[in-house]
Amino acid sequence: MVSLAQQHREQHATSHGTPAVAGTACTSGTLDNHHRAMLAKLQADVIRIRSIRSRERRNDVKGGLLGEYADYLSIVMNSGDTSTNTVLVQCCIWALDAGNYGLCIKLAEHAISNGMESPDKFTRTLPEILLEELASQVNHSDQPDHYTPYLLTLAELTAGQDVTDEIKAKFFKALGKAQYSHNPPAALQAYRHAAHYGAKVQTIIRKLEQGVIDHE
């Protein structure tokens, strides 16, 4: 089975040919100027988002803003520059918040593979932010199975990264919840991983070991 990460690599190679040419055509000076302009825009957008009290409204605004960064992000990912790009990393987090999981995975693959760091305001690393926030969305969803492919792809992208045990426990517990109804054996494995990192999931592990599935 082809993973989402691999699919995004293949789609990026075929469907983003024009931006790739544009990215290589930019002089370093032009790219630097573009980057400064995007950083200034990001700072203004962050201030705007912080002024919104409603989480739902904030996430709607984030989703609407992402398109305004699309051309720049495409150029950055085709430029060959692997240094931390604050705009790209912030857009990756915003995409997750806004439920644009395809874009989030695409940006995460680029950022994590190049060792990009999270913005200064965060105490967690980028892998930790993505793992914990996606797990939180799963736990608050009435359709957790919808998240399974994104959870699996994010697990693949973050394998080997330095992540706290607490966040690993949350993530694997969410993965177990997502797989519970349609793939009990995989859910059992995920819950066992969660237990290994400290999650209190022994009751559900016993149910799965006994073949007892509670369908809500």
C-alpha positions, 0 to 999 in steps of 0.5 A: 500500500502506497503511503500518503507521504509517498503519494505526496512526493509523486504528486508534487513531482508531477503536478508542481512542475511549473513552480519548480521552474519558477523556484529555480529561476528566482535569484537569491536576492529575489527570494530573500526579498520575497521571504522578508515580505512573507515574514512581515505578512506572517507577523501581521496575520499572527497578530490578526489571529491572536485577536480572535477569541473563538477557536473555530473562527481562528481556524477558519481564518487560518484556512483562508490565509493558507492560499495567500502563501501557496506560491511562496511555499511552492518556490521554497520547497523547490529552491533547495534551501533546507534551512528552517523556514518560519513561514513554511513551518507556521503554515504547516501548523495552520493547515493542521488546525484548519483541517487541511490535512493534505497540505499539512502532510506535504509541508510536514514532510518537507520540514521534518525531513530537513530538520526544520525547527518550530517557531520560537513561541513554541516549546514543543518541536514540530513533530511534537506539535503535529502528533499532539494536535492531531491526536487531540482532534481525533479525541474530539471527533465523532468520526475518528476513523476518518483520521487513520490515513493521516495518523499513519502517515504522520507516524511514518514521517516522525519515526525516529524523532525525539518526542516526549513519552507523554505525546507518544502515549497520546498519539498512539491512544488516538491511533488506537481509537481511529482504528478501533472499529474497522481494524481491531488488531491494528488498534490493539497494537496501537493501544499497546504502544500507548500503554508502553509510553504510559497511557492508561488503556489496559481496560480497552486492551483486555477487551480487544484481546478478548475480541470484545468490540463496543460499537457505539 
